[in-house]
Amino acid sequence: MRSRGKKPTNTLITWRFLLVCSVVFLVFMTLVARAAFLQVIEPDKARSESDKRTVRVEKQHVQRGMIFDRNGKELAVSVPVVSVYADPKALHKSLISKVLRQARKNGEDQQALAENTVELDKRIAAYYNNDIRWRELADVLRIDPSKVNSRLRDNPKRRFVYLKRQVTPAVANYIGDLRLPGIHLLDESKRYYPAGEVTAHVIGFTNIDGHGIEGIEKLYEKALTGVEGQRTIRKDAQGREVEVLDERERVEPENIHLSIDQRIQAIAYKAVKSAVLTYKATSGSAMVVDVKTGEVLAMVNSPSFNPNNLNDAAPHKRRNRAITDLFEPGSTVKPLAILAGLDYGAIQPDSIIDTYPGWMRVGGSLVQDTRNHGEMTLREILKYSSNMGVTKVSQEVPKDYFVGLYQKVGFGSDSGTGMVGESSGLFYPNRRWSDHEIAALSFGYNLAVSTAQMARFYAMLGSGGVMRPLTVLKQESVPEGERIFQQKDVEAVVHMMESVFEKGGTAQKVHVDGYRAAAKTGTSKKAAVGGYGDEYVGYFAGIAPASNPRLAVVVMINEPGGDVYYGGATAGPAFAEIVSNALRILNVAPDKDAVAYVEGKDNDA
């Protein structure tokens, strides 16, 4: 009886043992299968999940490079600012947690409240609206509270939304002290331009993300930006760094040193702005160039804009008119017609040109002066700006040779600055030119040039006939140029150009204090549909000191209002102000005493 009773007990124990072993074996095999699946069949997923928890990327930010003038004065700098952004999803979770905790304190069923979405949303809205910190956030950011509310709560699934870009550190500190859930601060930098509207067209500006949009900021975007550094590391559960997976050194941005002299830039801007306001002109531009190097010392336009506040920066104000706007240059190119005659050998510096009776027909069209000057020297042709005189000279030079020189001095091609938006002008040397078109070309029609192209031409005159491309970057050495004209011919024409300041000259009322200047005035009608309209462009271009040229200065006044529109009257005073002050800044010795001697010698002759 006792032995029979033991068999069922032993069988039960054996069965239980086998069951436990089977379960343990199945669990073990399941774990092995799962591990094999994760490590062999889909290892990337496991690595990805691991990396999400342990791998972090740390960026090493770089500030945008600075822009300096030729003397090291800051023209563009980066200042630290802070942007405020929100995580609506984190905010929504935080508000839900607070509402549920409050419900638990009140003895309510949290599970039932969580499932009642209508009631939950109602309580979340009440909790949000009753927290005065959100109104304080809207006030300090100067944003309508309804806009803040819509950005934060309209789409609770969003993870990132800007509330305000580029606030001051003081505002950021105040927001940080509010300790609002889902609100974060991001360190950034903002571009600041100390010279404001004076250098706006040269420097340009960046957008809110720090990318160059206009001017030097866009032209040298890559150099100014640099490359952010990056470290990819692995951290343990306590947040300690345990492994460096990848490390890339940051590339520091370059600083740009311009050829611009901020002192001369400010003088030129003030002079042009004053001329535009005085003569109620549509716009004005000026350029100052070092004739020995081709460096642009000043490039200004009016109207201008404040690059630190673009709210009033209309497109027409942002345009760099000195390199984009084209006009027929009028009489400012007459020295080139004289040079063409001298270079070809058709005339000599002491040649006499008969302009009687003060008008003539060329190719069926009329060419005339304001009065009959009769026989004139080349000096008098430039002094009185005689259309008849330069037309007679152009008739002595073959057409192809004459037109080729206009192309050779840079008309129809860019000036070399490389600035964004620069125009090459309108000049078609290879077309068939009529006799009258050649005559009109000699006194500045049938081509359109920019202020920069005209400045390059006059810089060539100042350098004794050597053409160099213009540059907005500071040069450490004198760049090699191309000789276009013989030095003796250029010097003869420069001496003739001094006559415009004499009594009876087209700029007799313009006085350059302390310095001799050689210049040419120009006034041209603006082209309109079917011919020419009633608007004018006034030019004044020249070089100084005439005894040993250092600067080429071109001033353009577009569409002056009223009865005064000639270049000598509208642009001349600005030219004189720029030249005299700029030369003093550069410590160029006055040469005015030489005028009486030279003029006396000519008069005696």
C-alpha atoms as one frame of an Amber mdcrd trajectory, in Angstrom:
protein
   0.000   0.000   0.000   2.803   2.460   0.875   4.833   1.761  -2.321   1.752
   2.203  -4.498   1.131   5.668  -2.957   4.599   7.009  -3.905   4.320   6.603
  -7.685   1.850   9.464  -8.358   3.910  11.806  -6.198   7.114  11.035  -8.049
   5.374  11.405 -11.387   4.014  14.832 -10.379   7.444  16.028  -9.276   8.995
  14.792 -12.509   6.308  16.503 -14.584   6.754  19.798 -12.732  10.522  19.638
 -13.144  10.204  19.025 -16.848   7.703  21.895 -17.165   9.998  24.341 -15.370
  12.953  23.227 -17.470  10.903  23.624 -20.630   9.766  27.103 -19.659  13.318
  28.124 -18.760  14.581  26.654 -22.019  11.906  28.458 -24.050  12.657  31.752
 -22.306  16.359  31.226 -22.921  15.792  30.337 -26.586  13.514  33.363 -26.963
  16.202  35.623 -25.578  18.814  34.015 -27.803  16.553  34.345 -30.832  15.801
  37.970 -30.015  19.467  38.748 -29.492  20.349  36.993 -32.745  17.603  38.901
 -34.555  18.813  42.242 -33.226  22.527  41.591 -33.703  22.538  39.592 -36.933
  19.375  40.292 -38.899  18.688  43.919 -37.896  21.843  45.247 -36.211  21.368
  48.792 -37.539  18.190  49.291 -35.579  19.880  48.297 -32.345  22.794  50.581
 -33.030  20.409  53.390 -33.884  18.461  53.005 -30.654  21.702  52.845 -28.693
  23.059  55.947 -30.393  19.879  57.866 -29.633  20.512  57.326 -25.947  24.293
  57.659 -25.767  25.654  59.623 -28.749  25.695  63.407 -28.640  26.946  66.011
 -31.139  28.564  69.146 -29.771  29.023  72.089 -32.157  31.711  74.724 -31.845
  30.175  77.908 -33.224  32.209  80.540 -35.056  31.460  84.235 -35.271  31.203
  85.810 -38.709  34.416  87.531 -39.791  34.812  91.285 -39.402  35.102  93.868
 -42.168  37.589  96.706 -41.756  38.460  99.782 -43.759  42.036 100.311 -44.973
  43.054 101.848 -41.619  41.596  99.068 -39.459  38.350 100.793 -38.533  35.452
  98.373 -38.020  32.784  98.535 -40.714  30.952  95.294 -39.846  31.073  93.392
 -36.557  29.127  90.553 -34.945  27.535  91.136 -31.549  26.088  88.413 -29.270
  22.304  88.121 -29.175  19.819  85.491 -28.042  16.839  83.982 -29.838  13.788
  82.751 -27.931  12.113  79.554 -29.108   9.485  77.187 -27.787   8.830  73.454
 -27.722   4.983  73.291 -27.904   4.936  69.518 -27.338   6.982  69.791 -24.147
   4.820  72.693 -23.002   1.634  70.683 -23.627   2.971  67.707 -21.637   3.982
  70.003 -18.791   0.541  71.591 -18.621  -1.170  68.184 -18.680   0.998  67.022
 -15.780   0.168  70.108 -13.743  -3.578  69.731 -14.374  -3.538  66.052 -13.424
  -1.516  66.730 -10.257  -4.023  69.384  -9.262  -6.859  66.953  -9.914  -5.214
  64.350  -7.674  -4.894  66.899  -4.883  -8.616  67.631  -5.257  -9.427  63.907
  -4.951 -10.553  63.544  -8.579 -10.074  60.485 -10.763  -6.976  61.248 -12.861
  -7.650  58.451 -15.335 -11.170  59.662 -16.036  -9.985  63.243 -16.469  -7.198
  62.159 -18.852  -9.750  60.316 -21.002 -12.119  63.309 -21.049 -10.183  65.383
 -23.638 -12.720  68.220 -23.744 -12.561  68.822 -19.999  -8.775  68.325 -19.996
  -8.257  70.944 -22.737 -10.550  73.333 -20.882  -8.535  73.042 -17.677  -5.220
  73.350 -19.576  -6.420  76.599 -21.175  -7.513  77.937 -17.789  -4.195  76.986
 -16.199  -2.301  78.674 -19.041  -4.407  81.848 -19.020  -4.181  82.274 -15.261
  -0.377  82.110 -15.227   0.765  85.743 -15.366   4.230  84.698 -16.540   2.949
  84.131 -20.085   1.675  87.701 -20.279   5.024  88.898 -18.982   6.725  86.904
 -21.748   4.585  88.568 -24.412   5.226  92.008 -22.914   9.006  91.675 -22.785
   9.094  90.328 -26.356   6.722  93.088 -27.484   4.423  90.574 -29.146   0.640
  90.473 -28.973  -0.349  87.847 -26.346  -2.775  86.251 -28.811   0.101  85.604
 -31.230   2.181  83.996 -28.489  -0.810  81.872 -27.521  -1.374  80.700 -31.109
   2.269  79.798 -31.646   2.430  77.801 -28.431  -0.928  76.004 -28.383  -2.347
  75.721 -31.904  -0.178  72.728 -32.781   0.930  70.862 -29.639   2.824  68.279
 -31.724   5.419  70.764 -32.954   8.875  70.599 -31.400  10.310  73.961 -32.447
   8.914  77.424 -33.090  10.631  80.805 -32.855   9.010  83.401 -30.628  11.531
  86.210 -31.227  14.873  86.343 -33.001  17.878  88.279 -31.792  16.818  89.781
 -28.486  19.301  91.477 -26.169  21.039  89.518 -23.394  19.104  91.538 -20.785
  15.771  90.417 -22.248  17.050  86.840 -22.441  18.042  86.892 -18.755  14.588
  88.147 -17.796  12.930  85.364 -19.790  15.244  82.797 -18.211  14.213  83.965
 -14.751  10.532  83.362 -15.597  11.297  79.585 -15.810   8.508  78.851 -18.256
   8.075  75.246 -19.387   8.933  74.621 -23.045  10.621  78.014 -23.483  14.307
  77.931 -24.398  17.097  80.365 -25.322  19.513  79.996 -28.216  22.802  81.898
 -28.400  23.304  83.599 -31.782  25.071  86.626 -33.224  23.802  89.691 -35.024
  25.593  91.833 -37.577  26.138  95.457 -36.622  27.374  98.212 -38.941  28.952
 101.135 -37.022  28.989 103.489 -40.041  25.304 102.903 -40.834  24.059 104.462
 -44.055  27.478 105.907 -44.976  28.879 102.512 -46.032  25.597 100.662 -46.553
  25.938 100.139 -50.314  29.541  98.944 -50.108  29.259  96.633 -47.094  25.730
  95.400 -47.794  23.972  93.440 -45.062  23.062  89.934 -43.885  19.705  88.318
 -43.294  18.501  87.255 -39.870  20.298  83.904 -40.244  23.631  85.644 -40.863
  23.942  85.014 -44.608  25.219  87.835 -46.827  22.554  89.419 -49.021  24.230
  92.445 -50.605  27.620  94.073 -51.088  30.829  92.784 -49.518  28.786  90.604
 -47.154  27.565  88.567 -50.120  30.686  88.870 -52.294  32.884  87.302 -49.597
  30.236  85.147 -47.932  32.375  82.002 -47.893  35.440  83.707 -46.450  33.454
  85.559 -43.784  31.459  82.529 -42.652  34.112  79.957 -41.764  33.151  76.389
 -40.772  31.717  75.290 -37.435  33.637  72.674 -35.456  31.908  69.467 -34.395
  32.552  66.728 -31.781  30.602  63.483 -31.826  30.888  61.769 -28.435  29.351
  58.905 -26.507  28.095  59.398 -22.945  27.192  56.922 -20.219  24.016  56.882
 -18.127  25.466  59.511 -15.768  26.169  61.860 -18.674  29.934  61.381 -18.553
  31.940  61.393 -21.749  33.324  57.907 -22.406  34.335  57.997 -26.074  35.081
  60.522 -28.841  33.644  59.118 -32.061  34.518  61.979 -34.415  36.065  65.420
 -34.108  36.332  68.156 -36.732  38.229  71.331 -35.987  36.421  74.564 -36.726
  37.743  76.781 -39.499  37.993  80.362 -38.341  36.487  82.952 -40.718  38.620
  85.520 -42.486  38.556  89.223 -41.775  38.195  91.424 -44.865  40.282  94.577
 -45.179  38.775  96.941 -47.723  40.431  99.686 -49.717  37.728 102.065 -48.443
  38.932 104.909 -46.252  36.085 105.556 -43.844  37.083 109.203 -43.408  36.920
 109.892 -47.153  33.773 107.769 -47.432  32.026 109.953 -44.868  33.126 113.162
 -46.610  31.940 111.913 -50.008  28.594 110.738 -48.624  27.928 114.048 -46.914
  28.779 115.999 -50.082  26.599 113.868 -52.375  23.672 113.780 -49.959  23.836
 117.560 -49.625  23.888 118.011 -53.421  20.896 115.700 -53.880  18.889 117.597
 -51.270  19.983 121.049 -52.475  19.080 120.463 -56.118  16.106 118.187 -55.369
  17.626 115.401 -57.420  16.359 111.846 -57.698  19.694 110.364 -56.700  23.437
 110.891 -56.690  26.637 108.852 -56.648  30.340 109.476 -56.189  33.544 107.473
 -56.335  37.066 108.289 -55.181  39.909 106.205 -56.601  43.636 106.115 -55.857
  45.116 106.575 -59.348  48.364 104.798 -58.418  46.765 101.513 -57.310  43.163
 101.472 -58.569  41.912 101.182 -54.977  38.431 102.548 -54.368  38.718 104.886
 -51.386  35.055 105.850 -51.393  31.882 104.634 -53.089  28.709 106.421 -52.010
  25.102 106.827 -53.089  22.153 108.924 -52.056  19.491 108.016 -51.074  20.929
 105.395 -48.757  19.533 103.183 -45.989  20.388 102.024 -42.486  21.612  98.402
 -42.648  21.010  98.059 -38.888  17.286  98.635 -39.407  15.867  97.517 -42.756
  12.286  98.572 -42.044  12.722 101.643 -44.254  15.133 100.073 -46.730  13.062
 100.170 -49.919  14.597  98.395 -52.960  15.443 101.672 -54.707  17.428 102.755
 -51.647  19.385  99.513 -51.436  20.614  99.672 -55.043  24.318 100.494 -55.362
  23.813 103.069 -58.102  27.531 103.732 -58.539  27.939 100.325 -60.190  24.430
  99.516 -61.453  22.907 102.686 -62.926  23.929 103.647 -66.461  23.853 107.069
 -68.089  25.230 108.666 -71.208  28.304 110.487 -69.857  28.068 113.595 -72.027
  31.043 115.935 -72.144  33.052 114.040 -69.500  34.435 111.814 -72.309  35.641
 114.713 -74.469  39.215 114.319 -73.135  39.166 110.842 -74.680  38.338 112.280
 -78.103  41.315 114.648 -77.811  43.526 111.754 -76.677  42.387 109.702 -79.673
  43.529 112.460 -82.018  46.899 112.808 -80.258  47.451 109.050 -80.072  46.706
 108.566 -83.776  48.829 111.555 -84.725  46.017 113.481 -86.382  46.599 116.497
 -84.130  49.312 117.931 -81.900  48.957 119.534 -78.439  49.295 122.986 -80.030
  46.890 122.324 -82.914  44.250 124.903 -83.831  40.752 123.636 -84.706  38.434
 125.834 -86.785  34.861 125.512 -85.466  33.371 128.300 -87.568  30.424 128.949
 -87.836  29.641 127.025 -84.631  27.483 124.388 -86.295  27.593 121.861 -89.108
  25.701 118.900 -90.496  27.228 115.457 -90.088  25.480 112.558 -91.747  22.352
 114.642 -92.145  22.147 115.623 -88.451  23.138 118.839 -86.748  26.147 119.271
 -84.459  26.500 122.669 -82.805  27.941 124.693 -79.957  26.098 127.206 -77.809
  27.896 129.948 -79.771  30.475 130.351 -82.525  33.982 130.096 -81.052  35.786
 130.188 -84.385  39.354 128.917 -84.210  40.125 127.165 -80.946  43.091 125.464
 -79.296  42.601 122.014 -77.812  42.724 123.598 -74.362  39.898 125.959 -75.301
  37.854 123.073 -76.738  37.882 121.441 -73.303  37.514 124.733 -71.464  34.331
 125.706 -73.318  33.262 122.062 -73.863  32.935 122.462 -77.628  30.958 119.767
 -79.436  32.209 121.165 -82.744  35.821 120.918 -81.615  35.761 117.234 -80.591
  33.682 116.352 -83.659  36.313 117.905 -85.926  39.010 115.910 -84.110  37.043
 112.643 -84.393  36.709 113.159 -88.149  40.508 113.032 -88.429  40.692 109.578
 -86.852  39.571 106.316 -88.560  36.273 105.040 -87.168  37.545 101.630 -86.107
  40.529 103.151 -84.351  38.376 105.762 -82.621  35.748 103.273 -81.429  38.442
 100.798 -80.407  39.912 103.283 -77.933  36.554 103.646 -76.190  36.499  99.899
 -75.751  40.137  99.846 -74.673  39.578 102.264 -71.776  36.923  99.974 -70.293
  33.601 101.175 -71.660  31.423  98.121 -72.241  33.175  95.983 -69.610  33.047
  95.814 -65.806  35.392  97.989 -63.796  37.074  95.106 -61.956  35.567  95.551
 -58.501  33.679  92.256 -58.730  30.832  93.812 -56.743  27.463  92.062 -56.850
  25.174  93.596 -59.482  27.848  95.576 -61.327  26.848  96.544 -64.855  29.167
  96.414 -67.862  27.478  99.375 -69.466  26.012  99.688 -72.956  28.538  99.961
 -75.755  28.626  97.978 -78.983  31.969  98.626 -80.707  31.537  96.022 -83.440
  28.419  97.438 -85.030  28.459  99.722 -88.061  28.881 103.351 -87.008  27.584
 106.274 -89.058  29.420 109.581 -89.266  26.931 111.286 -86.970  27.089 108.444
 -84.436  30.870 108.874 -84.275  30.409 112.618 -83.792  27.876 112.019 -80.989
  30.221 109.440 -79.438  32.966 112.068 -79.227  30.814 114.208 -76.919  29.358
 111.423 -74.828  26.317 109.923 -76.510  25.613 106.505 -78.074  27.070 104.758
 -75.022  25.990 104.345 -71.414  28.428 103.964 -68.536  28.332 103.642 -64.764
  29.968 105.984 -62.291  32.511 103.235 -61.574  33.488 102.946 -65.249  33.927
 106.711 -65.490  36.058 106.664 -62.328  38.260 103.987 -63.866  38.757 106.099
 -67.009  39.767 109.160 -65.002  42.067 107.044 -62.824  43.781 106.037 -66.063
  44.277 109.726 -66.888  45.693 110.335 -63.421  48.164 107.469 -63.740  49.613
 108.851 -66.967  47.814 106.500 -69.333  48.116 103.214 -67.397  44.828 101.310
 -67.021  44.283  99.277 -63.851  41.143  97.460 -62.716  39.372  98.994 -59.752
  39.437  97.061 -56.494  37.602  97.333 -53.190  40.280  95.335 -51.328  43.323
  96.924 -49.736  46.417  96.348 -51.866  49.822  95.693 -50.344  51.627  96.524
 -53.586  50.933  98.440 -56.780  49.169  96.099 -59.247  50.522  95.874 -62.746
  48.535  97.861 -65.284  48.258  98.160 -69.046  49.536 101.246 -70.808  46.820
 102.650 -73.064  48.237 106.053 -74.051  51.646 107.653 -74.099  52.381 109.533
 -70.908  53.248 112.785 -72.701  49.870 112.833 -74.465  47.965 112.168 -71.236
  49.882 114.833 -69.338  49.142 117.334 -72.120  45.410 116.597 -71.932  45.420
 116.759 -68.118  47.013 120.189 -68.317  44.309 121.256 -70.798  41.606 120.065
 -68.409  42.715 122.561 -65.776  41.210 125.263 -67.976  37.630 124.401 -66.989
  38.205 126.229 -63.665  39.409 129.379 -65.414  37.243 132.388 -66.211  34.812
 131.453 -68.951  35.276 127.715 -68.302  32.363 125.392 -67.597  33.410 125.147
 -63.916  34.607 128.695 -63.299  32.558 128.925 -60.082  34.010 125.719 -58.637
  37.011 126.247 -56.358  39.166 123.450 -54.980  40.875 124.901 -51.921  44.629
 124.511 -51.936  44.971 122.177 -54.910  45.135 122.308 -58.666  42.581 120.043
 -60.290  42.052 118.851 -63.830  38.431 118.061 -64.547  35.606 117.980 -67.028
  31.965 118.772 -66.567  29.201 116.863 -68.297  25.475 117.326 -68.748  23.441
 114.842 -70.740  19.765 114.454 -71.471  18.209 111.195 -70.364  16.908 108.911
 -73.051  13.151 108.467 -73.233  10.710 106.683 -75.506  11.197 108.024 -79.017
  14.295 110.099 -78.230  15.279 112.258 -75.256  13.123 113.650 -72.476  13.363
 116.694 -70.239  15.432 115.094 -67.480  19.188 115.602 -67.131  22.189 113.944
 -65.551  24.992 116.158 -64.254  28.570 114.872 -64.090  31.757 116.314 -62.682
  34.859 114.151 -63.099  38.477 114.983 -62.538  41.855 114.273 -60.948  43.943
 116.091 -58.348  46.495 117.404 -57.635  47.087 118.201 -61.291  50.843 118.545
 -60.755  51.154 114.963 -59.436  47.759 113.200 -59.522  46.766 111.105 -56.527
  42.958 110.894 -56.683  40.338 110.479 -59.365  36.901 111.694 -58.305  33.606
 111.343 -60.170  30.326 112.840 -58.955  26.979 112.137 -60.644  23.717 113.941
 -59.848  20.669 112.311 -61.421  17.608 114.314 -62.449  18.158 117.580 -60.561
  14.970 119.593 -60.170  14.472 123.241 -61.021  16.330 125.338 -63.546  19.851
 124.417 -62.374  20.874 121.137 -63.941  24.328 121.592 -65.486  27.026 119.288
 -64.126  29.309 122.175 -63.202  26.629 123.687 -60.967  25.059 120.555 -59.444
  28.005 118.143 -59.102  30.867 120.670 -59.063  30.583 121.849 -55.430  30.474
 118.241 -54.199  33.561 117.446 -56.297  35.479 120.388 -54.801  34.504 119.442
 -51.240  35.503 115.806 -51.704  38.824 116.546 -53.414  40.102 119.217 -51.033
  39.189 117.316 -47.854  40.325 113.913 -49.101  43.751 115.200 -50.145  44.247
 116.835 -46.755  43.322 113.593 -45.018  45.930 111.785 -47.130  48.523 114.444
 -46.244  49.027 115.451 -49.867  50.911 118.745 -50.097  48.943 121.632 -51.672
  50.090 122.651 -55.167  47.860 125.684 -55.713  50.849 128.046 -55.914  51.874
 126.389 -59.173  48.673 127.563 -60.886  49.673 131.193 -61.277  53.052 130.250
 -62.693  51.667 127.761 -65.209  48.779 129.950 -66.275  51.045 132.981 -66.480
  53.416 131.085 -68.718  50.589 130.073 -71.021  49.191 133.588 -71.125  52.605
 135.040 -71.899  53.009 132.523 -74.674
